C-alpha cells in the first residue's frame, strides 16, 4: 500500500504537468522521439490544438495523432508485463465495473489486481496484464466515454506503466432499457441481465416453460450500492417485486448457473 502511494506521488509530481513535447516523448519512447523528431514537429506544429482550455495536454488527442502516423507502439515481439492504474474522484463501485467491462470488451479478460487504494487523492485501482498488445489508450478512452466517463490525463513511463486519470462523475452502465407495461423477452443469457429500472415501481419476472429458475435478483442505486436482493435455492416460475426507492439497476441471474434459464426470461415492468 505504501509502495503504491509512493508511486502515485512520484508519477503525479514528475508527469502531472508535462509539456506537450515531454508527453509525446513519454508515449513514443526516447529513441523513437529522437529519430522521428522532424515528423513529430510537423504533426504537432499547432500546439494549441493539443492543449485543453485549462492548459493541460489533451493526452487522448496526442495519442490519436501518434497512432494515425505509426508512431505509437501497440504490439511487442514477445509478451510483456503491462501495468495499468486507474484513478477516479467519484464512487469506486460503478467505476470498477465500467473499467472492467471496457477492458473485457477489448479482449482483456484475465488480469491481476495488484492494489486498490482510496485516500484524499481519490480511488486508484492498479492491475497487471501479461500481453503482447498494450491496451490501446484511444480505444479504451472511447469505451469509457460510451459509459459517461472521460479520460482527463494519461501518464506513461518507460517500464510499461500507464496511469489513467478518469472523470467518472457521470458514469452509467449499459443496462437494457425496457418499456413499461410491455412484456419483454430477455433472450438466452451469457452473463446476468442488467436492466435499467429507474422510475419503475414494479417488476415481474417469468421463466420459460422449459427451464427451472433459481432466482438471484439484486437492485442497485446509480452508484451500484446494493438496495435489496432476493436469492432462492427453490425454483420459481414467476417472481413479482416492488422496485426499491432510488433504484436504478436490476441484476437478474440464477443462484446456481445460467444454463438453468437457457431459454431466457421474460420481464414486465410498471412505472
Secondary structure, DSSP 4 states (H G I P E B T S, - for coil): -HHHHHHHHHHHHHHTT--HHHHHHHHH-HHHHHHTHHHHHHHT--GGGGB-TTS-B-HHHHHHHHHHTT-S--EEEEEEEEEEEEEESS-HHHHHHHHHHHHHHTT----EEEEEEEETTEEEEEEEEEEEE---HHHHHHHHHTTT-EEEEEEEETTTEEEEEEE-TT----PEE--TTSEEEEE--SS-EEEE-TT--EEEEEE-TT--B-EEEEEE-TT--EEEEEE-SS-BSEEEEEPPTT--EEEEEESS-GGGGTT-EEEEEE-
